Amino acid sequence: EPTVRTELMEQIPAIAIFLQESRPNFPTAFFEYLMPIVVRYLTDVNNQVRKAGQEALLILLEQDLVAQSDIENKVCPILLDLSAPDSDDEYKVEAVNIICKMASMLSRTTVEHLLLPRFCELCSDGKLFQVRKICAANFGDICNAVGQEATERLLIPKFFELCSDSVWGMRKACAECFMAVSYTTSPEVRRSKLSPLFISLISDTCRWVRQAAFQSLGPFISTFANPSSAGLYIREDGTLSIRPPAQDVNANPCQPSSNVTSVASSANA
């Protein structure tokens, strides 16, 4: 019964945590019994079971319970099969989604060597716009996962493609993640390539794309600032934040500082 398999998947993370805490008593139980079930359920015929399996896998990765060797030898090959050009549409969309979510939890080497080539292929998938849209929506996370060199060499050309996609939802998704992509590149690429690209989005024929681009304008401009002097940085969740000056850390929280005044006056200006 699919409901039984779904319920089982929902219990897997809790069991895995228990086995990790009791590892001396169960040194190989997780890898011998639980991990094969999780991998098998990624290709289950029932949609709900697959969803539960995907959620369980992501929780296991977040908790750092899966060995790197298992990720590379068991999980990634399944996802690459499911996201292959001749794969079933529903399986492919699910696989792309989980590849994008996994990227931030894996080592840079694993992402770059195993998942990045397939991600680049999927960005140009002419059959399913849903696949391209998932790629566009998660583009910033992939850039952050692989770093500057791979972003500029492999991902920026794909980003240009997605920014000129015929489907307006794709262009809107690119506008929304523009700051995260820009943050991963060098100042030269930011100035010479991404700036003209952003202007094309802010001048787009679709008002939803223009609106998303205008909302990203401030964050995009902030990536041109020197982080050491401006105090701007990107959090792990991809949002822009301001690091308080070091001299304010021990200041009396009840006393207004001169820095607060200068920030306020700058904002007014």
C-alpha positions in Angstrom: 0.0 0.0 0.0 1.4 3.4 -1.0 0.2 4.9 2.3 2.3 2.4 4.2 5.4 3.3 2.2 4.7 7.0 2.7 4.4 6.6 6.5 7.6 4.6 6.5 9.5 7.3 4.7 8.3 9.9 7.2 9.9 7.9 10.0 13.2 7.4 8.3 14.9 10.6 9.5 14.0 10.0 13.2 15.3 6.4 12.9 18.5 7.6 11.2 19.1 10.1 14.0 18.6 7.4 16.7 21.0 5.1 14.9 23.6 7.9 14.6 23.3 8.6 18.3 23.6 4.9 19.1 26.3 4.2 16.5 28.5 1.9 18.7 25.5 -0.5 18.9 24.4 -0.1 15.3 27.6 0.8 13.3 26.3 -0.1 9.8 22.5 -0.3 10.2 21.8 3.0 8.5 24.0 2.3 5.4 22.9 -1.3 5.1 19.1 -1.0 5.6 17.8 2.6 5.6 19.8 4.2 2.8 18.9 1.6 0.2 15.2 2.1 1.0 15.5 5.9 0.6 17.3 5.5 -2.7 14.7 3.0 -4.0 11.7 5.2 -3.1 13.1 8.0 -5.2 11.9 6.0 -8.2 8.7 4.7 -6.6 5.6 4.5 -8.9 3.5 6.4 -6.5 3.8 10.2 -6.4 3.3 10.6 -2.7 5.8 8.0 -1.8 8.4 9.7 -4.0 7.7 13.1 -2.4 8.1 11.6 1.0 11.4 9.9 -0.1 12.7 13.2 -1.4 11.8 15.1 1.8 13.4 12.3 3.9 16.6 12.5 1.8 16.8 16.3 2.2 16.4 16.0 5.9 19.2 13.4 6.1 21.5 15.6 4.1 20.7 18.7 6.2 21.5 16.6 9.3 24.7 15.4 7.7 23.7 11.8 8.2 24.6 10.6 4.7 28.2 9.7 3.9 29.8 11.5 1.0 30.5 8.2 -0.8 26.8 7.3 -0.6 25.8 10.6 -2.0 28.2 10.2 -5.0 27.7 6.5 -5.6 24.0 5.9 -4.8 22.0 9.2 -4.7 23.6 11.2 -7.6 23.4 8.4 -10.2 19.7 7.9 -9.5 19.0 11.7 -9.9 21.1 11.8 -13.1 19.0 8.9 -14.5 15.8 10.6 -13.6 16.8 13.9 -15.1 18.1 12.4 -18.3 16.7 13.8 -21.6 14.6 10.7 -22.3 13.3 10.4 -18.7 9.6 10.7 -17.9 8.4 14.3 -17.6 7.1 14.0 -14.0 10.3 12.2 -12.8 12.5 14.8 -14.5 10.8 17.8 -12.9 11.1 16.1 -9.5 14.7 15.2 -10.0 15.7 18.8 -11.1 14.0 20.2 -8.0 15.9 17.9 -5.6 19.2 18.4 -7.4 18.8 22.2 -6.9 17.9 21.8 -3.3 20.8 19.4 -2.6 23.4 21.6 -4.2 23.8 23.8 -1.1 24.3 20.8 1.2 27.0 19.0 -0.8 30.7 19.6 -1.2 31.7 22.0 -4.1 33.6 19.2 -5.8 30.6 16.8 -5.8 28.3 19.5 -7.2 30.8 20.7 -9.9 31.8 17.3 -11.1 28.5 15.3 -10.8 25.6 17.7 -10.9 26.7 20.9 -12.7 27.0 19.4 -16.2 23.4 18.0 -16.0 22.1 21.3 -14.5 23.6 23.2 -17.5 21.8 20.7 -19.9 18.5 21.2 -18.1 18.8 25.0 -18.4 18.4 24.5 -22.1 15.6 21.8 -21.9 13.4 22.7 -24.9 10.7 20.2 -24.0 9.6 21.2 -20.5 9.5 24.9 -19.5 8.8 23.7 -15.9 12.4 22.3 -15.9 13.9 25.6 -17.1 11.8 27.5 -14.6 13.1 25.4 -11.7 16.7 26.0 -12.9 16.1 29.7 -13.2 14.5 30.0 -9.8 17.5 28.2 -8.1 20.2 29.6 -10.3 21.7 31.7 -7.5 22.0 28.7 -5.2 23.8 26.7 -7.8 26.2 29.6 -8.4 26.9 29.9 -4.7 27.4 26.1 -4.5 30.1 26.0 -7.2 31.9 29.3 -6.7 33.1 32.1 -9.0 35.3 30.2 -11.5 32.6 27.6 -12.5 29.9 30.3 -12.4 31.7 32.5 -14.9 32.9 29.7 -17.1 29.7 27.5 -17.3 26.7 29.2 -15.7 26.8 32.8 -16.9 26.2 31.7 -20.6 23.2 29.6 -19.4 21.9 32.6 -17.3 22.0 34.7 -20.5 19.9 32.1 -22.2 17.3 32.0 -19.4 17.1 35.8 -19.2 16.0 35.9 -22.9 13.7 32.9 -22.7 10.4 33.2 -24.6 8.4 32.3 -21.4 8.1 35.5 -19.3 8.0 33.4 -16.0 11.6 32.4 -16.8 12.8 35.9 -17.2 11.0 36.9 -14.0 12.7 34.1 -12.0 16.1 35.3 -13.3 15.3 38.9 -12.2 14.4 37.6 -8.7 17.7 35.8 -8.2 19.9 38.3 -10.0 21.6 39.6 -6.9 22.7 36.1 -5.8 24.2 35.4 -9.3 26.0 38.8 -9.3 27.4 38.3 -5.9 29.2 35.1 -7.1 31.0 36.8 -10.0 34.0 39.1 -10.3 33.6 42.9 -10.4 34.6 42.9 -14.1 31.9 40.3 -15.1 29.4 42.2 -12.9 30.2 45.4 -14.7 30.7 44.3 -18.3 28.2 41.4 -18.6 25.6 41.4 -15.9 24.8 45.2 -15.9 23.7 45.2 -19.6 21.8 42.0 -19.0 20.0 43.6 -16.0 19.1 46.6 -18.1 17.4 44.2 -20.6 15.3 42.8 -17.8 14.4 46.2 -16.4 13.3 47.2 -19.9 11.4 43.9 -20.6 8.1 43.9 -22.5 6.4 42.1 -19.7 5.5 44.2 -16.7 5.8 41.3 -14.3 9.5 40.9 -15.3 10.1 44.7 -15.1 8.5 44.7 -11.6 10.7 41.8 -10.4 13.8 43.5 -11.9 13.0 46.8 -10.1 12.6 45.0 -6.9 16.1 43.4 -7.4 17.7 46.7 -8.5 18.8 47.8 -5.0 20.2 44.4 -4.0 22.0 44.2 -7.4 23.6 47.6 -7.0 24.7 46.5 -3.5 26.9 43.8 -5.0 29.1 46.6 -6.5 29.9 47.8 -3.0 33.1 46.9 -1.2 31.9 44.5 1.6 34.7 45.5 4.0 33.7 49.2 3.9 29.9 48.9 3.2 29.4 46.0 5.6 27.1 44.2 3.2 27.2 40.4 3.0 25.0 37.5 1.8 23.6 35.2 4.4 23.4 31.4 3.9 19.7 31.7 2.9 20.7 34.1 0.1 19.3 37.3 1.6 21.3 40.6 1.7 22.3 41.7 5.2 24.3 44.4 6.9 27.2 43.5 9.3 27.3 46.0 12.2 30.7 47.9 12.5 33.1 46.2 14.9 33.3 49.2 17.3 29.5 49.0 17.8 29.5 45.4 19.1 30.3 46.5 22.7 28.4 49.7 22.7 25.5 50.4 25.1 22.4 49.2 23.3 20.4 51.9 25.0 22.5 54.7 23.6 22.0 55.7 19.9 25.3 55.5 18.0 26.6 57.9 15.4 26.6 55.0 12.9 22.8 54.7 13.2 22.4 58.4 12.5 24.6 58.2 9.5 22.7 55.2 8.1 19.4 57.1 8.6 20.7 60.3 7.0 22.0 58.2 4.1 18.6 56.5 3.7 16.9 59.9 3.7 19.3 61.3 1.1 
